[in-house]
Amino acid sequence: MLLLAALAVAAILLAALFGPSLAPEPQYNGRPLSGWLHEFDTATNSPAIQRAQEALLAFGPAAAPPLAKRLDAGPPPFLLRLANSRLVAKLDPKMAFGRWVYTRAAKADDLRFWSSQTLRKLGPNARSAVPKLARALGRDRARGAALEILSGLGPQASPAVSAVARLLGASDGFVRERAAFCLGQIGTAASKAIPAVLSATTEHRVPLATGMEALAGMGYQLREALPFLIAQCQTNKPARYEVARWVRRIGPDGAPAVPVLIEVLGDDLPQARARICAALGAIGPESSAAVPMLTKALNDEWWYVRRNAATALGKIGSASRPAIAALTVAQQDLNEEVRDAGTEAIRLIRSELTQ
């Protein structure tokens, strides 16, 4: 009896110690996980790699530990295939092996197989990748991919702000533009780079639209750029379209730009005229000096210019009273949006007059 009891206890202990290793290996389509891992490791053509990827995804988190183990000793081609965003994100994105993938892959110049979406899904691990991405900015082959990934990480990429800002002085205009965009995507966490982006924008080292968008994303007070925008409107005709957009975003604080906006309201480009009308409307009552030109714009050949002119007159308010007759005509416009804008403008003007 004692012998039987001892054997039973031994069996229980053996099951506890070795049971997991003796458990049957999970299978997919009649093939064990180890077989699919081997195929993924040795596949030499896209269909085979794709087939192995789909199988590993089907195994789910169970495939993560053996993948991590193989990763530690795998040759570079294996690493490149393993660093597929679908696998990293879907197998077990919270597992530390995601960082191991990145640590190995970061030794290569080519980061194109990485994505910001994958890194974001790795949670806190994503931030740990940023220093390596920042170093990659110094390598020509890796720079573009690194900027793209950092842009997608947003505020998590804040440790790379200084490295990205240095690229605003690059000789390649595309690199400068991507660097400004990246800083804007990082957001207020990149606020220390505002002077560098502002300088690059005002010195025309980055396009006006890109620079202003970046500054807005970084928390810059756009009204501070008004003198520069006004100067651009006066001296850089192609920039008027973009300047009007930003004056509109500034709103009532953009009042100092009214004289120059009136001056350029007759721009050859209808899209620019439409945006200038919208900017004057966003400024509001302080645009009252523009009422005559806006009234004239109600006869523009382009419907969206007429619509924006009517809307602007309504936002200016009671000072647009002289335009009511022209707005009444606009209520009969062939375009529905112009008719609606004319009706709403008259309502706003009369409402303010009766107050």
C-alpha positions as CSV (number, residue, x, y, z in Angstrom):
1,M,0.0,0.0,0.0
2,L,2.8,2.4,0.9
3,L,4.5,1.6,-2.4
4,L,1.3,2.4,-4.3
5,A,0.8,5.6,-2.5
6,A,4.4,6.6,-3.2
7,L,4.0,5.9,-6.8
8,A,0.8,7.9,-7.0
9,V,2.5,10.9,-5.4
10,A,5.4,10.6,-7.8
11,A,3.0,10.5,-10.7
12,I,1.3,13.6,-9.6
13,L,4.7,15.4,-9.1
14,L,5.8,14.3,-12.5
15,A,2.6,15.5,-14.1
16,A,3.0,18.9,-12.4
17,L,6.6,19.3,-13.4
18,F,6.5,17.9,-16.9
19,G,2.8,18.0,-17.9
20,P,3.0,21.2,-19.9
21,S,5.9,20.0,-21.9
22,L,4.2,16.7,-22.6
23,A,1.0,18.4,-23.7
24,P,0.2,18.0,-27.4
25,E,1.5,20.8,-29.6
26,P,-1.2,23.1,-31.1
27,Q,-1.9,22.5,-34.7
28,Y,-3.3,24.4,-37.7
29,N,-4.5,22.6,-40.8
30,G,-3.1,19.4,-39.4
31,R,0.4,20.8,-38.9
32,P,2.0,21.6,-35.6
33,L,3.2,25.1,-34.6
34,S,6.9,24.1,-34.8
35,G,6.3,23.1,-38.4
36,W,4.8,26.4,-39.3
37,L,7.6,28.2,-37.5
38,H,10.1,26.3,-39.6
39,E,8.3,27.2,-42.8
40,F,8.2,30.8,-41.8
41,D,11.9,30.7,-41.1
42,T,12.9,29.0,-44.3
43,A,10.4,30.1,-46.8
44,T,11.9,31.7,-49.9
45,N,8.9,33.0,-51.8
46,S,6.0,35.3,-51.0
47,P,3.2,32.7,-51.2
48,A,5.0,30.5,-48.7
49,I,5.8,33.4,-46.4
50,Q,2.2,34.5,-46.6
51,R,0.9,31.0,-45.9
52,A,3.1,30.7,-42.8
53,Q,2.1,34.2,-41.6
54,E,-1.6,33.3,-41.8
55,A,-1.0,30.1,-39.9
56,L,0.9,31.8,-37.1
57,L,-1.8,34.4,-36.8
58,A,-4.3,31.6,-36.4
59,F,-2.3,30.2,-33.5
60,G,-2.6,33.6,-31.8
61,P,-0.7,34.4,-28.6
62,A,0.5,30.8,-28.3
63,A,2.9,31.5,-31.2
64,A,4.5,34.5,-29.5
65,P,6.9,32.7,-27.0
66,P,8.5,30.4,-29.6
67,L,8.7,33.3,-32.1
68,A,10.5,35.3,-29.4
69,K,12.9,32.5,-28.8
70,R,13.7,32.0,-32.5
71,L,14.1,35.7,-32.9
72,D,16.9,35.8,-30.4
73,A,19.0,33.6,-32.6
74,G,17.4,34.0,-36.0
75,P,19.3,35.3,-39.1
76,P,18.5,38.8,-40.5
77,P,16.1,37.5,-43.2
78,F,14.0,35.9,-40.5
79,L,14.0,39.2,-38.5
80,L,12.8,41.1,-41.6
81,R,9.9,38.7,-42.1
82,L,9.1,38.5,-38.4
83,A,8.9,42.3,-38.1
84,N,5.7,42.2,-40.1
85,S,3.2,44.6,-38.5
86,R,0.4,42.1,-38.7
87,L,2.3,39.5,-36.6
88,V,3.7,42.0,-34.1
89,A,0.3,43.7,-33.6
90,K,-2.0,40.7,-33.7
91,L,-0.1,37.9,-32.0
92,D,0.7,39.5,-28.6
93,P,1.4,43.2,-28.9
94,K,2.0,43.7,-25.2
95,M,4.7,41.1,-25.0
96,A,8.3,42.2,-24.6
97,F,9.3,40.3,-27.7
98,G,8.0,43.3,-29.7
99,R,10.8,45.3,-28.3
100,W,13.3,42.6,-29.1
101,V,12.2,42.7,-32.7
102,Y,12.8,46.4,-32.8
103,T,16.2,46.2,-31.0
104,R,17.4,43.7,-33.6
105,A,15.8,45.5,-36.6
106,A,17.2,48.9,-35.5
107,K,20.6,47.7,-36.5
108,A,19.5,47.7,-40.1
109,D,19.3,50.9,-42.1
110,D,16.0,50.0,-43.7
111,L,13.1,50.5,-41.3
112,R,10.4,50.4,-43.9
113,F,9.0,47.1,-42.5
114,W,8.0,49.0,-39.3
115,S,4.9,51.1,-38.9
116,S,3.8,53.6,-36.3
117,Q,0.5,51.7,-36.0
118,T,2.4,48.6,-34.9
119,L,4.5,50.5,-32.4
120,R,1.5,52.3,-30.9
121,K,-0.1,48.9,-30.3
122,L,2.9,47.9,-28.3
123,G,1.9,50.5,-25.7
124,P,4.7,51.8,-23.4
125,N,7.2,49.8,-25.4
126,A,6.7,52.2,-28.3
127,R,8.4,55.0,-26.4
128,S,11.4,52.8,-25.8
129,A,11.9,52.6,-29.6
130,V,12.1,56.4,-30.0
131,P,15.8,56.8,-29.1
132,K,16.7,54.3,-31.8
133,L,14.5,56.0,-34.3
134,A,16.2,59.3,-33.4
135,R,19.6,57.8,-34.1
136,A,18.2,56.5,-37.4
137,L,17.6,60.1,-38.5
138,G,21.3,60.4,-39.0
139,R,21.4,57.7,-41.7
140,D,20.3,58.6,-45.2
141,R,18.6,55.3,-46.0
142,A,16.7,55.2,-42.7
143,R,15.8,58.9,-42.4
144,G,12.5,59.0,-44.3
145,A,11.1,55.8,-42.7
146,A,12.1,57.0,-39.2
147,L,10.4,60.4,-39.7
148,E,7.3,58.7,-40.9
149,I,7.2,56.4,-37.9
150,L,7.9,59.2,-35.4
151,S,5.1,61.3,-37.0
152,G,2.7,58.5,-36.5
153,L,3.7,58.0,-32.8
154,G,2.7,61.6,-32.0
155,P,3.4,62.8,-28.4
156,Q,5.2,59.5,-27.7
157,A,8.0,60.6,-30.0
158,S,8.8,63.6,-27.8
159,P,12.3,62.3,-26.9
160,A,13.3,62.7,-30.6
161,V,12.2,66.4,-30.9
162,S,15.8,67.8,-30.9
163,A,17.0,65.3,-33.5
164,V,14.0,66.0,-35.7
165,A,14.4,69.8,-35.3
166,R,18.0,69.6,-36.5
167,L,16.7,68.3,-39.9
168,L,15.1,71.7,-40.5
169,G,18.5,72.7,-41.6
170,A,19.0,69.8,-44.0
171,S,20.0,70.6,-47.6
172,D,17.2,68.4,-48.9
173,G,13.9,70.4,-49.0
174,F,11.8,67.3,-48.7
175,V,13.6,66.3,-45.5
176,R,13.0,69.7,-44.1
177,E,9.3,69.5,-44.9
178,R,8.9,66.1,-43.4
179,A,10.7,67.2,-40.3
180,A,8.4,70.2,-39.8
181,F,5.4,67.9,-40.4
182,C,6.8,65.4,-37.9
183,L,7.1,68.1,-35.2
184,G,3.6,69.2,-35.8
185,Q,2.4,65.6,-35.3
186,I,4.3,65.3,-32.1
187,G,2.2,68.3,-31.0
188,T,2.7,70.4,-27.9
189,A,5.3,68.0,-26.6
190,A,7.5,69.5,-29.4
191,S,6.9,73.1,-28.3
192,K,10.6,73.7,-27.6
193,A,11.1,73.5,-31.4
194,I,8.6,76.3,-32.2
195,P,11.4,78.9,-32.8
196,A,13.1,76.5,-35.2
197,V,9.9,75.8,-37.2
198,L,8.9,79.5,-37.2
199,S,12.4,80.4,-38.5
200,A,12.3,77.7,-41.2
201,T,8.8,78.9,-42.3
202,T,9.6,82.6,-42.4
203,E,12.8,82.0,-44.2
204,H,11.0,79.8,-46.8
205,R,13.0,76.7,-45.9
206,V,9.7,74.8,-45.5
207,P,6.4,75.5,-47.4
208,L,4.1,78.0,-45.8
209,A,1.3,75.5,-45.4
210,T,3.5,72.8,-43.8
211,G,5.2,75.3,-41.5
212,M,2.0,76.9,-40.3
213,E,0.3,73.5,-39.8
214,A,3.2,72.3,-37.8
215,L,3.2,75.5,-35.6
216,A,-0.5,75.1,-35.0
217,G,0.0,71.5,-33.9
218,M,2.8,72.5,-31.6
219,G,0.6,75.0,-29.8
220,Y,1.9,78.2,-31.3
221,Q,-0.3,81.2,-31.0
222,L,-1.1,81.8,-34.7
223,R,-1.9,85.5,-34.3
224,E,1.8,86.0,-33.5
225,A,2.5,85.1,-37.1
226,L,0.1,87.7,-38.5
227,P,2.8,90.2,-39.5
228,F,4.6,87.5,-41.5
229,L,1.3,86.4,-43.1
230,I,0.4,90.0,-44.1
231,A,3.8,90.5,-45.7
232,Q,3.4,87.2,-47.6
233,C,0.0,88.4,-48.8
234,Q,1.5,91.6,-50.1
235,T,4.7,90.3,-51.7
236,N,4.0,86.6,-52.6
237,K,1.0,86.3,-54.8
238,P,0.9,82.5,-54.9
239,A,0.8,82.5,-51.1
240,R,-2.5,84.4,-50.8
241,Y,-4.6,81.3,-50.9
242,E,-2.7,79.8,-48.0
243,V,-2.4,83.1,-46.1
244,A,-6.2,83.6,-46.2
245,R,-6.7,80.1,-44.8
246,W,-4.6,81.0,-41.8
247,V,-6.1,84.4,-41.2
248,R,-9.4,82.7,-41.2
249,R,-8.2,80.3,-38.5
250,I,-6.9,83.3,-36.5
251,G,-10.4,84.8,-36.5
252,P,-11.2,88.2,-35.0
253,D,-7.5,88.7,-33.9
254,G,-6.7,88.8,-37.6
255,A,-8.2,92.3,-38.0
256,P,-4.9,93.9,-38.8
257,A,-4.9,91.9,-42.1
258,V,-8.2,93.5,-43.3
259,P,-6.6,96.2,-45.4
260,V,-4.4,93.9,-47.3
261,L,-7.2,91.3,-47.7
262,I,-9.4,94.0,-49.3
263,E,-6.5,94.9,-51.6
264,V,-6.1,91.4,-52.9
265,L,-9.7,90.4,-53.0
266,G,-9.6,90.8,-56.8
267,D,-7.0,88.0,-57.1
268,D,-7.0,86.1,-60.4
269,L,-7.4,82.7,-58.7
270,P,-11.1,82.1,-57.7
271,Q,-10.1,79.8,-54.9
272,A,-8.0,82.6,-53.4
273,R,-10.9,85.0,-53.7
274,A,-13.2,82.6,-52.0
275,R,-10.7,82.0,-49.1
276,I,-10.2,85.8,-48.7
277,C,-13.9,86.3,-48.4
278,A,-14.0,83.5,-45.8
279,A,-11.1,85.1,-43.9
280,L,-12.9,88.5,-43.8
281,G,-16.0,86.8,-42.5
282,A,-14.1,85.0,-39.8
283,I,-12.7,88.3,-38.6
284,G,-16.2,89.6,-38.3
285,P,-17.4,93.2,-37.6
286,E,-13.8,94.4,-37.8
287,S,-14.0,93.7,-41.5
288,S,-16.6,96.4,-42.1
289,A,-14.3,98.2,-44.4
290,A,-14.5,95.3,-46.8
291,V,-18.3,95.5,-47.3
292,P,-18.1,97.3,-50.7
293,M,-15.7,94.7,-52.1
294,L,-17.7,91.8,-50.6
295,T,-20.8,93.3,-52.2
296,K,-19.1,93.4,-55.5
297,A,-18.0,89.8,-55.0
298,L,-21.7,88.7,-54.9
299,N,-21.4,89.0,-58.7
300,D,-18.3,86.8,-59.1
301,E,-18.5,84.3,-61.9
302,W,-17.7,81.5,-59.4
303,W,-20.6,80.3,-57.1
304,Y,-18.3,79.5,-54.2
305,V,-16.9,83.0,-54.2
306,R,-20.5,84.4,-54.2
307,R,-21.4,82.1,-51.4
308,N,-18.5,83.0,-49.2
309,A,-19.0,86.7,-49.9
310,A,-22.6,86.5,-48.7
311,T,-21.6,84.5,-45.7
312,A,-18.9,87.1,-44.8
313,L,-21.4,90.0,-45.1
314,G,-23.7,88.2,-42.7
315,K,-20.9,87.7,-40.2
316,I,-19.9,91.3,-40.4
317,G,-23.3,92.2,-39.2
318,S,-25.1,95.6,-39.2
319,A,-22.2,97.3,-41.0
320,S,-23.3,95.2,-44.1
321,R,-26.7,97.0,-44.2
322,P,-25.8,98.6,-47.6
323,A,-25.4,95.1,-49.1
324,I,-29.0,94.0,-48.3
325,A,-30.2,94.9,-51.8
326,A,-27.4,92.9,-53.4
327,L,-28.1,90.0,-51.0
328,T,-31.7,90.0,-51.9
329,V,-30.7,89.5,-55.5
330,A,-28.4,86.7,-54.3
331,Q,-31.5,85.0,-53.0
332,Q,-32.4,84.3,-56.6
333,D,-29.0,82.9,-57.5
334,L,-29.0,79.7,-59.7
335,N,-26.9,78.0,-57.0
336,E,-28.7,76.8,-53.9
337,E,-25.8,77.4,-51.5
338,V,-25.5,81.0,-52.7
339,R,-29.3,81.5,-52.2
340,D,-29.1,80.0,-48.7
341,A,-26.1,82.1,-47.8
342,G,-27.8,85.3,-49.0
343,T,-30.9,84.5,-46.9
344,E,-28.9,83.8,-43.8
345,A,-26.8,86.9,-44.3
346,I,-29.9,89.1,-44.5
347,R,-31.3,87.5,-41.4
348,L,-28.1,88.1,-39.4
349,I,-27.9,91.8,-40.6
350,R,-31.5,92.6,-39.7
351,S,-31.3,90.7,-36.4
352,E,-28.4,92.9,-35.4
353,L,-30.1,96.1,-36.6
354,T,-33.1,95.4,-34.5
355,Q,-31.1,94.9,-31.3
